[in-house]
Amino acid sequence: APELPFYYYHIPAFNGAFLSMVDFLKAVDGRIPNFAGIKYTYESLYEYNQCRLYKDGKFDMLHGQDETILPCLAMGGAQGGIGGTTNYNGKELVGIITAWEAGDLETAREKQNFSQDVINVICHYRGNIVGGKRIMKLIGLDLGKNRTPFQNMTDAEEAAMKAELEAINFFERCNKF
């Protein structure tokens, strides 16, 4: 598949590789013919933007952190996004972009803050792979048990998470299956 675009997935929380992505772009520029860009899932909006600006935007920057869509848009945006909570919170995430494009900053902020509230809940339940998968079950799409090394939630944890989601009116705003 050497003709297919290649994207580096920068997710230090998963792989522990806290590398400078600007240095990475400099290292691969001209050396990997099908290199298309970076799926950037890290907290440094500064570094994200420096990568976005590298050689006048030579490479695609795919935004990968649902927590920071709005500030990313304010810095100039992205060529795309791959979000971890999109399966169940996609309507709100798209709503951030739609409100931003319409110049409705207040709605964009509210939707970004709500999306962060959802993420705060899943962080109480071992993150998106564990908690997010159980959310999918709660909204009608049971994806089965987690595989090793990921743990499964207990019924009590599921009930507690559901209560936290109800407290933020998640089920009125989430994707439906």
N, C-alpha and C positions, 0 to 999 in steps of 0.2 A: 504494500500500500504506500509506496514512496511518493505517489502523486497526491494523496489525500492531505489536506491541511493538518498540521500537527500543532496541538496546543499543550503547553506545559501546565499541569494543575498544581498551583502553588497553594498548598493547604498544610502549613506547618503544624497545626494542631493534630493532624493525623500522622504525619511522617517525621516530625521533629526536625525538619530541614529548614532552619531559619537563615536562608541565603538571601543576599541582596538581589532583588529582581532586576534592578538597573544593570548591575554587573553581569547578571545572567543574560540579559538582552545583548549587551556588548559582546559577550562571549559567543553567542549563537548567531549573531548577525553575519550573514554571508557564509556561514559554515553548515547550516542545516537548510537545504533548499526548500523544503516544504514547511518550515517553521512559520506558523501563522500568528501566534501570540500566546497570551497567558490567561488562564482562568484564575483570577486573583481572589483568594479567600483568606484574607488576613486583615488585621485591624488598622494597618498603617495607610490612611488615606493619602498621606504625603507621598509615600513610595508608590502607591497605585497611580497617583497623578504624574509622578516623574516618569513612570513607565509609559503612561498614556501620551506624554509629551515627547518621548524619545524619538529623535529624528522625525519630528513633525507628525507623529502618529503612525509610524511605519508599520507597527504591529497591532493587531487587535488586542484590546483589553476587555475580557469578559468579566463582568462583575459577579462575584460569588458569595457575597455576604449580605444576606437579606436585612441585617441590622442597619446597614449604611447605604441603602439605595438613594435616599434623598440627598445626603451630602455628596455622593458620587455624581448625581445629576447636576448639582450646583457647580462642580468642578469641570463639567464638560461632558459627562456621561460615559457611555461605554458602547462598544459595538454589539453587545449582547449581554445576557446574564444567564447564569445557571445557579438557581437558588435551591437551598436545602429544604425550605418550607413551602415551596411553590405548590406541591401536590395538594396541600390542604389549606394554604393561605394565599393562593395565587390571585384571587379576586382583589384582595387588599394590596398585594404587591403591584399588580397592574394599575390599581387605583392610585397609587403613589405617582406613577409615571404619568398617568392621564391627568391628574390634578396639576402636576408640575407643568406639563405641556400647555394646559389651559391657563396657567398663571395663577392658580389657586393654591398659594403656598400654605394657607391655614389648613385646608383639607389634606394636602400632601403631608404636612406635619402630623396631623391627627392619625392618618393611616400608617405613617412610619412609626409613631409611638405605639399604636395598637400592635403592629407587627413585632415590635420589641417586647411588648407585653406577652405575646404568644411565645416568643423565644425564651423569655424569662421562665415561663411555665415549663417548657420542655427541658430547660437546664436543671430543673428540680428532679427530673426523671431520666438522668443519664444521657441527655442530649437528643439530637434529632434521630439518630439511628434507632435508639430504644424508644424514647418517648414519642417521636414523630411517627414511627411505625404503628404504635398503639393508637395514636390520633386517627390514623387512616382507618383502623377498625371502628373507632367510635363514630366516624362519619359515613360508614357503610361499605368500606372496602377492606376486608380482612386479608392481610398479606401473610398470615401464618406466623409461626414462631421465628425468633432470631436464630441465626446460626452462630456457632462458636467463632470468635471469642466474645460475642455480645451477649449480655444477659437478657433475660425476659422479665417483664414487669409482673408483679403479683397482681391478683385481683384487687387487693386492698390499695396498691399503688395506682392501678387504673382508676378506681373509684375516686381516689384523692385528686388525681390529675384531672379527671372529668369535672370535679367540683371547682377546681381552680380555673378551668376553661370556662365553665358556666359563669363564674364570678366576673369574667371580663367580656361576657356575651359573645364568646367565640362561635358558638354553634349558630348564631343568627347571622354571622358574617363570613363563615368559612365556605370553601368549595363543597359541593354536594355530589354524592354518588348514588 
